[in-house]
Amino acid sequence: MSCSSVLLDYSGRALGFSIEKFKDEKTGRIDKIFAMSKKECFDKSLVAIENIMAKVVHKSFEDGYIVAFNFSKSFDCCLDSTEVGVFIADVEDGNIKVEVISNNSLLSKRFSVKFFEMLIN
């Protein structure tokens, strides 16, 4: 299974992009369940990231992720290049699970509070 995920990620790595860096993160991983569709969540997530003044570097609705950087305009705990991954997955009863992951755990905590609030409103 891990071999196939490496192969699936190969094209992204060849283009200079990969979501593999988020896979093993432990302390910078925060999740929450929301009662909305994946499409609604994905669209709201893009708007929330834009409102936080970050820049989306890569996204895939089909695979359920958005990767953004340039959070230093809204958060003083990171560099411009620090990335955050937002992963969106369907769960039971028509709900979705949203996971915020960053290698900067302080950014992940601060961003997730603001981001999750924006998803609700």
Backbone as a ProteinNet text record, in pm:
[ID]
protein_1_A
[PRIMARY]
MSCSSVLLDYSGRALGFSIEKFKDEKTGRIDKIFAMSKKECFDKSLVAIENIMAKVVHKSFEDGYIVAFNFSKSFDCCLDSTEVGVFIADVEDGNIKVEVISNNSLLSKRFSVKFFEMLIN
[TERTIARY]
82.5	0	86.2	190.3	274.9	349.5	382.2	447.9	356.3	227.5	135.7	116.8	118.9	104.7	226.2	343.8	464.6	452	403.4	386.6	282	174	70.5	121.7	214.2	268.1	384.7	433.8	551.7	535.6	420	401.7	405.7	350.6	357.3	499.2	575.1	714.7	795.4	768.7	839.6	813.6	695.5	661.6	703.1	769.1	814.9	711.7	610.7	505.4	475.7	449	414	334.7	235.8	162.1	218	318.4	379.5	435.1	481.9	542.7	443	313.2	211.4	173.9	208	162.2	202.3	325.7	375.8	372.2	319.6	313.7	224.2	272.5	195	142	228.6	186.7	113.4	137.4	72.7	-48.1	-124.8	-239.9	-363.8	-462.1	-584.7	-703	-804	-919.3	-1049.7	-1153.1	-1287.2	-1388.8	-1503.7	-1612.2	-1713.9	-1759.8	-1858	-1975.6	-2092.7	-2213.9	-2233.7	-2163.3	-2176.6	-2121	-2146.3	-2095.3	-1947.6	-1881.7	-1741.3	-1724.1	-1813.4	-1806.9	-1822.7	-1922.3	-1943.4	-1820.2	-1764.5	-1647.1	-1526.2	-1506.1	-1393.3	-1403.4	-1521.4	-1541.4	-1523	-1580.5	-1564.4	-1418.4	-1347.8	-1206.6	-1123.8	-1150.1	-1077.1	-1102.4	-1227.4	-1261.9	-1195.1	-1197.4	-1136.8	-986.6	-919.5	-775.1	-746.2	-827.8	-811.6	-833.3	-934.4	-962.7	-852.2	-782.3	-669.8	-545.3	-556	-450.7	-335.5	-365.8	-266.8	-286.1	-195.2	-199	-204.8	-304.1	-317	-211.1	-132.5	-26.4	-67.9	-155	-201.9	-332.3	-420.8	-549.3	-601.5	-683.7	-749.3	-879.1	-990.9	-1119.8	-1135.2	-1098.8	-1113	-1037.1	-914.2	-832.5	-856.3	-932	-971.9	-862.8	-784.5	-683.6	-660.2	-613.2	-570.4	-440.8	-339.4	-213.7	-190.5	-160.4	-140.6	-16.6	32.6	145.8	126.2	223.6	219.5	122.5	129	42.5	98.3	217.6	282.2	209.9	123.4	45.2	-60.4	-104.3	-208.4	-158.9	-45.9	7	155.7	197.2	336.3	426.3	378.6	453.9	514.8	524.9	573.2	642.7	709.9	770.5	670.4	696.2	609.8	598.9	706.8	711.6	650.1	608.4	549.3	415.9	401.2	280.2	184.4	57.1	-49.3	-128.8	-158.4	-243.1	-379.6	-483.2	-620.7	-671	-707.7	-752.2	-898.3	-978.9	-1124.3	-1167.3	-1238.2	-1281	-1423.9	-1498.8	-1634.1	-1626.3	-1717.2	-1732.4	-1879.6	-1915.7	-2052.6	-2155.8	-2279.8	-2395.6	-2388.3	-2315.4	-2308.8	-2222.1	-2147.4	-2055.7	-1920.8	-1838.4	-1703	-1605.1	-1485.8	-1377	-1277.2	-1242.5	-1143.8	-1021.3	-906.7	-781.3	-690.6	-639.3	-541.2	-406.8	-307.6	-177	-67.5	27.1	144.5	262.3	381.3	501.8	533	465.7	474.7	349.2	362.3	245.2	176.6	251.5	189.3	102.2	151.6	70.6	-53.2	-35.5	-148.1	-256.8	-218.6	-315.3	-385.8	-308.3	-368.2	-454.6	-403.3	-478.7	-608.2	-603.4	-722.1	-834.9	-801.6	-905	-979.1	-903.9	-963.1	-1033.9	-969.1	-1020.7	-1151.2	-1154.3	-1274.9	-1391.3	-1361.1	-1466	-1523.2	-1435.9	-1481.7	-1564.9	-1536.9	-1615.6	-1757.2	-1772	-1904.1	-1990.5	-1931.3	-2005.9	-2028.8
-120.3	0	125.6	128.6	247.9	264.8	157	164.9	231.4	196.1	257.7	405.6	445.1	587.8	665	601.9	666.8	682.1	578.5	586.7	690.8	698.1	797.4	938.7	954.3	1085.4	1123.6	1031	1055	1171.7	1180.5	1289.5	1424.9	1434.2	1558.7	1593.9	1493.9	1519	1564.1	1505.9	1544	1690.4	1738.7	1878.7	1969.7	1913.9	1993.3	2006.4	1919.8	1926.2	1786.5	1775.6	1646.9	1668.2	1581	1585.5	1484.3	1409.1	1308.1	1369.1	1491.6	1556.2	1571	1565	1578.5	1443.5	1336.6	1203	1160.9	1183.8	1135.3	1239	1355.5	1461.6	1417.9	1433.1	1392	1512.5	1603.8	1713.5	1825.2	1840.8	1947.5	1899.2	1806.7	1745.2	1766.6	1840	1870.4	1841.8	1772.7	1741.3	1772.5	1785.7	1814.4	1761.7	1719.6	1669.2	1781.3	1794.3	1896.4	1831.9	1888.5	1841.6	1924.2	1884.5	1949.6	1854.6	1884.8	1800.6	1831.2	1738.6	1758.1	1880.4	1896	2010.4	2142.2	2150	2271.9	2303.4	2202	2221.5	2265.7	2202.6	2237.1	2383.6	2424.1	2562.6	2661.3	2631.2	2719	2725.5	2614.7	2611.1	2704.2	2703.5	2792.4	2938.5	2972.2	3110.2	3147.4	3056.1	3083.7	3107.5	3025.6	3041.8	3176.1	3212.8	3343.5	3457.1	3445.9	3549.4	3560.9	3452.3	3454.1	3511.7	3540.3	3600.2	3504.6	3375.5	3276	3246.3	3170.6	3141.1	2989.4	2945.5	2803.5	2767.2	2666	2623.2	2499.8	2417.3	2298.1	2251.9	2199.7	2152	2041.1	1955.2	1848.8	1815	1846.8	1811.2	1659.6	1592.6	1446.2	1376.3	1420.8	1359.8	1423.7	1533	1594.4	1666.4	1748.3	1825.7	1962.2	2051.6	2186.3	2211.8	2259.4	2295.5	2443.7	2515.8	2660.8	2702.8	2821.2	2879.6	3030.2	3101.3	3246.7	3288.2	3218.2	3246	3355	3404	3501.9	3636.4	3662.6	3786.6	3784.4	3664.3	3651.1	3587.9	3520.2	3452	3483.1	3520.3	3559.1	3442.2	3321	3204.1	3123.5	3183.5	3105.6	3194.2	3128.9	3194.6	3194.9	3275.7	3278.8	3141.8	3064.7	2936.5	2819.7	2841.6	2733.6	2692	2562.9	2512	2449.3	2457.1	2389.9	2307.8	2185.2	2100.4	2087.4	2101.6	2080.3	1957.9	1854.1	1728.2	1706	1676.9	1666.5	1526.5	1456.5	1319.9	1297.7	1222.1	1182.6	1083.9	1098.7	1002.2	963.9	886.7	836.3	947.6	913.2	1000.9	1129.5	1128.8	1245.7	1358	1333	1433	1424	1522.3	1520	1545	1490.1	1512.4	1604.6	1711.9	1806.3	1796.8	1773.4	1764.4	1877.6	1952.1	2057	2000.5	2004	1946.6	2044.1	2067	2145.9	2093.4	2105.2	2068.7	2171.5	2285.7	2388	2371.8	2303.3	2270	2394	2499.2	2621.9	2686.3	2690.7	2742.4	2655.5	2526.2	2434.8	2461.7	2481.2	2508.2	2642.1	2745.6	2879	2886.6	2831.5	2832.4	2753.8	2636.1	2551.1	2618	2690.6	2760.9	2859.8	2941.8	3043.5	2979.1	2880.3	2813.2	2738.7	2661.6	2586.2	2680.5	2792.5	2892.9	2947.5	2969.7	3021.8	2918.1	2791.4	2686.5	2679.6	2707.6	2702.9	2819.7	2935.3	3057.9	3074.5
0	0	0	83.2	86.3	-44.9	-110.5	-240.4	-342.5	-340.6	-436.4	-408.2	-279.6	-250	-298	-292.4	-344.7	-495.4	-563.4	-707.9	-746.3	-670.8	-699.2	-677.5	-585.2	-553.4	-645.1	-725.5	-806.3	-902.9	-969.6	-1065.6	-997.1	-877.7	-801.7	-763.5	-722.7	-686.3	-806.8	-923.5	-1045.2	-1079.3	-1044.2	-1069.3	-954.2	-853.2	-740.1	-629.8	-629.9	-530.4	-478.4	-348.1	-290.3	-161.8	-138.3	-12	87.5	47.5	135	263.1	257.5	375.9	491.2	462.6	566.5	629.4	562.5	600.2	741.8	781.5	909.8	1021.4	994	1096.3	1212	1334	1452.4	1530.3	1571.1	1658.8	1585.9	1457.8	1381.4	1304.9	1362.4	1295.4	1382.4	1328.4	1402.7	1311.6	1363.9	1279.2	1349.8	1268.2	1317.9	1216.6	1267.3	1182.8	1159.9	1035.2	999.5	926.9	947.6	880.1	752.8	648.2	517.3	412.9	288.5	180.9	156.1	91.5	56.8	-33.2	-129.5	-222.8	-148.7	-59.2	18.1	103.4	166.2	250.2	167.7	52.8	-33.1	-76.3	-120.7	-165	-50	66.9	183.2	227.6	214.9	253.1	166.2	35.8	-55.4	-21.1	9.6	47.1	179.3	276.7	406.8	393.6	314.4	294	227.8	132.3	66.2	166.4	251.5	351.6	456.9	480.5	574.1	505.5	378.2	296	267.8	265.7	225.5	77.7	21.4	-121.6	-142	-217.8	-249.5	-352.6	-320.8	-411.4	-491.3	-433.9	-503.5	-440.6	-523.3	-472.2	-561.6	-501.2	-576.1	-505.2	-568.7	-510.5	-505.8	-613.7	-621.1	-509.1	-483.3	-378	-241.3	-237.3	-111.2	-35.9	-105.1	-32.5	-94.9	-9	-48	27.5	-42.1	22	-2.6	103.5	92.8	171.4	141.3	213.7	222.7	274.5	289.4	400.7	512.5	627.1	718.1	687.9	777.1	780.8	685	687	797.1	834.9	936.6	1066.2	1063	1181	1195.4	1315.9	1338.4	1377.8	1364.5	1410.1	1296.2	1177.5	1064.1	961	869.7	755	639.8	538.6	419.7	353.7	360.9	290.8	368.1	491.9	571.6	511.4	487.2	422.9	523.7	489.5	563.4	462.3	500.5	418.4	483.1	403	448.6	373.4	449.4	390.1	425.8	325.7	341	298.3	388.1	358	405.3	326.6	366.2	481.7	577.1	685.7	694	793.8	804.4	819.4	788.8	805.1	723.4	611.8	525.6	578.8	684.2	739.1	669.2	694.9	642.3	756.1	739.8	835.4	767.8	838.3	788	877.6	815.1	887.6	843.3	939.7	913.6	957.1	867.8	898.6	855.2	946.3	914.1	995.2	939.6	1013.5	1121.6	1119.2	1223.3	1309.9	1422.7	1504.1	1561.4	1591.4	1641.7	1533.7	1411.3	1300.6	1280.8	1285.9	1268.3	1371.9	1497	1604.2	1582.8	1556.5	1538.9	1413	1304.6	1179.3	1193.7	1254.8	1263.6	1341.7	1447.1	1524.5	1434.8	1365.4	1278.2	1158.1	1099.4	981.1	1011	1119	1153.6	1184.3	1246.5	1273.9	1143.2	1046.1	916.5	841.2	859.7	793.3	848.9	977.5	1041.2	997.5	984.1	950.6	802.5
[MASK]
+++++++++++++++++++++++++++++++++++++++++++++++++++++++++++++++++++++++++++++++++++++++++++++++++++++++++++++++++++++++++

